[in-house]
Amino acid sequence: MKLKFNKSKMLEWVYITIGVMIASLSVSFFLDPIDLVIGGVTGLGVIFKALLHRDISFYIFIINMILLVVGLIFLGKSFFLKTAYGSIIFPVFVKLFNMLYKVAFTEPIMDKILVVLFSSLLMGIGLGIVIKYGGTTGGSEIPQNILLKYFHIPYSVSLYLIDGLVIMLGYFVFKEITDVLYGLVYIYLSGLVVDRLVFSGFNKRAVYIISSECDKIKERILVDLGRGVTQIKVVGGFSNTERNKLVCVLSSFEFYKLKKIIEEYDPHAFFYVVRADEVSGEGFTYGK
């Protein structure tokens, strides 16, 4: 049984590595050659490369290392260890693919529509694989978790906030309003691909959980994910035993975090996921 567990975990790391590799391919072969700012650490890497004239992988690595130290200070050792792997190998793959690109191609693909389409597809596939198997590429996920923990800003809001600020910073550096629009389209398209890979098309799911550790799981949902949760008394049809059921609506990225939480507290928990066709209320719609 232990061998099976180890093989399963090893396979997860293999898939995470493949996902990071695909995502870095998108950066090296498409985004970096035409200096397209798409948000996050990669977008900052493009900006710093234009200003300071060093390889983009160097800046991605430096920013990720700074963010890892910040994460260690504000989020603890556990988060640091889970994030370090992706934070390190992502810029390594970017550097390797940059070297390959220089050997294979003499000039970049200048059609930005093609660049946005193909690079967002690759990035979405790569990140989708990473998220699906519980991994991360580091980067903006660290400030997202800090904003959640200390300011209770949900992931869905902080993601757009951080990426939007980076894209606007790119405008002040490159003075190209069309690049801002391309960056926004890129984020939207790659998000669609991630969602298609992780959840087959819709990015909000209602998760129903029946477990003997409902209280612990509920606490982690409230604190770590910043999502509301409903607790319902249910009775087993076969056992006639009263138990608690948790109901929570969240995004695809948050679901795989929740899945890890459930496995941590109760590997034998029963849970199922359904598509939420329309979601409204606190945490999903604002300004009401």
FENHUKA-V960269 format. One record per helix or strand of 3 or more residues. SS is the DSSP state (H for helix, E for strand). FROM is the first residue (numbers start at 1). TO is the last residue. If there is no record, write none. Layout:
SS:FROM:TO
SS:FROM:TO
This chain:
H:2:34
H:40:52
H:56:75
H:77:104
H:112:132
H:140:151
H:155:174
H:177:199
E:204:210
H:214:225
E:230:235
E:242:251
H:252:265
E:270:275
